[in-house]
Amino acid sequence: MPSLNITFTDEEHRELREAAERETVSLKTFVHDAVIAAASSRKRQVAEISKRVATVSAELNRRLA
């Protein structure tokens, strides 16, 4: 299974560790879930924006026809 080696400052690492403890999960699980959520969010945003652009384009194309 692929893995990443990510460098954090001491302060960033402390904040991540504390956040994981608040969620009662391991640091590895916390960071993994955060990255997957961020990637999914971006994918969803792109899909929503694409849908809006397609709607506007369709209306403009209809007017120009």
C-alpha distance (Angstrom), angle and dihedral (degrees) to the residues before:
residue distance angle dihedral
M1 . . .
P2 3.84 . .
S3 3.79 119.0 .
L4 3.80 138.1 -175.7
N5 3.75 132.3 -136.3
I6 3.81 107.1 -146.8
T7 3.79 124.0 -175.6
F8 3.81 120.1 -139.5
T9 3.77 131.8 179.5
D10 3.80 115.6 -110.7
E11 3.80 89.5 -104.4
E12 3.81 93.6 49.7
H13 3.79 91.0 48.1
R14 3.80 91.3 49.7
E15 3.82 91.2 50.1
L16 3.80 91.8 49.0
R17 3.79 92.4 47.5
E18 3.82 91.3 49.5
A19 3.81 91.4 47.9
A20 3.80 90.7 50.6
E21 3.80 90.3 50.0
R22 3.82 90.6 51.7
E23 3.81 88.5 52.7
T24 3.82 89.6 44.9
V25 3.80 92.5 -127.8
S26 3.77 132.9 115.1
L27 3.78 119.2 -88.3
K28 3.80 89.4 -115.5
T29 3.82 92.1 53.6
F30 3.80 92.3 45.1
V31 3.83 93.8 52.0
H32 3.81 92.9 42.4
D33 3.81 92.5 51.6
A34 3.82 92.2 45.8
V35 3.80 92.6 52.2
I36 3.81 93.3 46.8
A37 3.82 90.9 48.2
A38 3.81 91.1 50.4
A39 3.81 92.3 49.0
S40 3.81 92.0 47.7
S41 3.79 91.2 48.1
R42 3.80 92.3 53.5
K43 3.79 91.6 47.5
R44 3.82 89.7 51.4
Q45 3.82 91.6 47.8
V46 3.80 92.0 51.6
A47 3.81 90.6 49.5
E48 3.83 91.8 50.0
I49 3.81 93.3 47.6
S50 3.81 91.1 46.7
K51 3.77 90.2 52.5
R52 3.82 91.4 51.4
V53 3.80 91.8 48.1
A54 3.80 90.9 49.8
T55 3.82 90.8 50.5
V56 3.80 93.2 49.7
S57 3.81 91.9 43.7
A58 3.79 91.5 51.2
E59 3.80 90.8 52.4
L60 3.82 92.4 47.6
N61 3.81 91.7 46.8
R62 3.80 89.7 50.2
R63 3.81 90.5 53.0
L64 3.81 92.6 47.3
A65 3.82 94.5 48.8
